[in-house]
Amino acid sequence: MKSIGAEEARDPLRGLLGVVNESLGAPMASAWEAALRGVPRHAFLPETVWLGDDLQECSRNVAPEAWLRHAYADTAVVTQVNDGQGATEVGERWASCSASAPSIVFRMLDMLDVRPGHRVLEIGTGTGWNAGLLAHRLGPGLVTTIEVDPALAAQAGGCLERLGVDVQVIQGDGACGHAAGGPYDRVIATCSVRAVPPAWVAQTAPSGVVLVPWESPWFCYGLLRLTVDGYGGASGVFSPHSAFMLMRGQRTDLRIYGDVVRDSHAPVESATRLAPWAVAGDDWAAQFSVGLQLPGVWRTWQHDPEVEGVASRLWLATTDATSWAAVDWDGRSTDRFTVWEYGPRRLWGMVEAAYDWWRGAGCPGPERFGLSVAPDGAHVSWLDTPDNPVPVLPARTVPRLTMRVPRTS
């Protein structure tokens, strides 16, 4: 198959540059524009990508124009499904690797604030495009990237080699970093984390920067930019950007409520006036705050649950799968919702307390929150200043009561 040349990519690239500049609110630095032109995104995409919520296949062999259009759109493109274990039927696919939207790529590169001579460690090679952009900016011998998936590491290494971009590609567990190449001036992750691995801080030079996408089981959102101190710790603030795939080593097995709920469970029934979409709807600031306060609580929506009298249901569960809750909306009421809770922790009461705290604090957005990582790896999130910690709500064990189980079908 004929390769895509500079002429074919020129117009899509020009359009992408305009869209990214608009998203950033200012023209990108000339050095990054040169990197965008010198390290073409399409050269790092596989022959087949997956698009949309249902992950429809798009093959370069079958639909080359559509493939190229998506290569230069300001959207994420899924480049691997199901950890590379084969493209299953639509509905059974889940994204396991993607090329991030160019606007967030260049926003993160700008936030990283690399300088000539900086040594950079990237966690999560993926396609290799991000590492290629960094190497184009910094030059040879300064960028190391780690990828846990052997097939992805090999594919990215091949792409970088074909373009003549000097990047050291390591296949291994990114949580361990790569001490042999340190200390680094900058560490950047292209996967989200629920806790910053201690190795990333330990392998960063004092005054160096660690930039990571953040996720809680409640909500995947936020960028955390840490500055490393001279005592083995780091501290920094969040910004309201990004949503990345979770680092594989920090995944949980919860994807649907059926992973937690069992027919034998007998939950407690109660009622609430707090609408479930107030904490799991369109208010991203509320969701971010709840996630910081409840770091071990996961949630998902079940719309049209085919249960009489229930239009939508919000499911909650602890990531250890020992407690769960469900909040039902009947499709009519706006001030009363049925709550079901099972297990030693009363999850909805904890959510209500987290939401009340956030409201009492003035409904702050992610940019008012920060995080400190101690030398022993302990994490403390805070509001506005490190001496104002965010309350992490403790689990509350209560006697188990027996009530009927909410039907799921």
QUIRA-V823453 format. One record per helix or strand. SS is the DSSP state (alpha for helix, beta for strand). FROM is the first residue (numbers start at 0). LEN is the number of residues. If there is no record, write none. Layout:
{{SS,FROM,LEN} {SS,FROM,LEN}}
This chain:
{{alpha,5,19} {alpha,29,9} {alpha,40,4} {beta,47,4} {beta,55,4} {alpha,63,8} {beta,76,5} {alpha,81,3} {beta,94,5} {alpha,101,11} {beta,119,4} {alpha,128,10} {beta,142,5} {alpha,149,14} {beta,167,4} {alpha,173,3} {alpha,178,3} {beta,183,10} {alpha,197,5} {beta,203,12} {beta,219,9} {beta,233,6} {beta,245,1} {alpha,247,3} {alpha,256,3} {beta,267,5} {alpha,275,5} {alpha,283,10} {beta,296,11} {beta,309,9} {beta,323,6} {beta,336,6} {beta,344,1} {alpha,346,14} {alpha,365,3} {beta,368,5} {beta,378,5} {beta,388,1} {beta,396,1}}
